[in-house]
Amino acid sequence: MSSFYYANNEILLPAWRSPESRRSPWGWIVALLLVLFLVGGGVFYYLDSLSDQKAKEAVVLITNVGGEEWNRQGSGVIIHPTKGYILTNKHLLWHEGQQATGRIEVHFLSGDGRREILPATVQAQGQGEPGLSDEQLKYDWVVLKVNRPSPLPYLPLDKATEFQEEENIKVYGFPMADKTSTNEFGPSVKVLHGILSRVDRNDQGGVTRLTHDAKSAPGMSGGPITRKGKVIGMNTLCLYEQDQIDPNENYALPTFLLLEQIKNYLPEG
């Protein structure tokens, strides 16, 4: 049977197919956009979760023990997968104003999810004594080395030189690390969220340090700071550690200031 009607030699569409009775396409468009938004949001969340997991696997707990007299603990990030190089703060190797290198150990998760501890040695370090000035912060770094037959997860360092206040960042590390180091299935990495609250520059406009408001604590020094999944800095100083007035103001050393100093300890390419 024909689906059309004829009148005066003109083809007429039935009422249910007439243009006036068709459903507006905007409903379908809105529904499609909603689906794409939900799916896209899920994808971004999934990718962000993957980024967090990758970062957690490459962040390590570092202990520097000087017998019964003193011990230092902090965080670090693996920067070379096969040579076992780890970047952290130089001030973790200082005690009472002088360098004090005791028994350095690196704690991280092995393939079966259990804590693995490896001895570490100092390969290179920044010059001078760690401190609060821009010049001292620039050299507050040390590269450690661990020996392990299988490759380690690592994070590449970003060479970005442009930063803006109020950009979202994440900080990875081990606050109160002395409590997590006894866990057989630790260490347990913590992810802190914050923003860049200040970008300090020199007279030529170059960035000298980053300040963020993620609520760091002792033990977070040496951990990586990421922006959109890329490592842009190393958490260097929590003012709470220095008995200053603002525990939420934390300094970070931009990674681009480190790249030239530690280029011999990074993967090629």
C-alpha positions, 0 to 999 in steps of 0.5 A: 500500500502506498504511503502517500496520498494524492490530491489535485495531482499533488503528492501529500505526506501523511500527517505523521510524516508532515514537516509540521508534525516531525519532532524538533531535531534540537532534542536529539542534538541536546541528547547527543551532546549530553552523551558526548559530555558524559563519555568525554568526562569519563575518558578524562577521569580515566586518563587522569586516574592513569596519570595519578597511578603512573606518578604514584609508582615513580614516587619513592620514600627516602630515609637517611639514617645516622644511627641513633643520633638523627634521621631524615626522611622525605620523598623523591622521584625516579628519573631514569628507568634502567640506571636507577637515578632518583631526584630529591632535595639536598637538604634531606642529607643535611643535619644541624647545618652540615652535610650528614650522609648516613645510611640512605635507603629508598622505599618503593612498591615492587611488582607484587605490591609489597614494599621493597627497600634498596640502599642508595648512593649519592651520584651528584648534588647541587652546590652550597648549603640549602636555604631560603634564597632563590640561589640556594633553592636552585641548588637544593637537589641531589641525585641518588642511585639504586641498583635493581636488575629490572626497570623502574617506573619513572617520570620525565621532567617537563621543560616548561618555563611559563607558569601562571598564578591559580593554575591547578597542580598536584603534589605527590609524596609521603607526609609523616613518612615515619608512620608509613615506612613500617607498612609491609605494603607501603609506602603509601603515596599521598596526592595533594591538590592545590594551585600556584599561588605565586610565581617569583621572577628575577629582573629579566622576567625569568621564573626563579621559584614557584609557590603553591598552597597544597597543604604539604607537611614534613616528609613531602620534600623532594616529591614531584609537582605536576600540572596537567600530568607533567612534572613541572617542579620539585616540592622543595620547602614547606614553611611549616618545616622552617617554623614560619607563620604560614604552613600552607605556603610551600616553595617548589623548584621548577624542573627547567632549572634542574634540567641542565644541572642533571642532564647526565642522569636523564634518559636520552631523547 
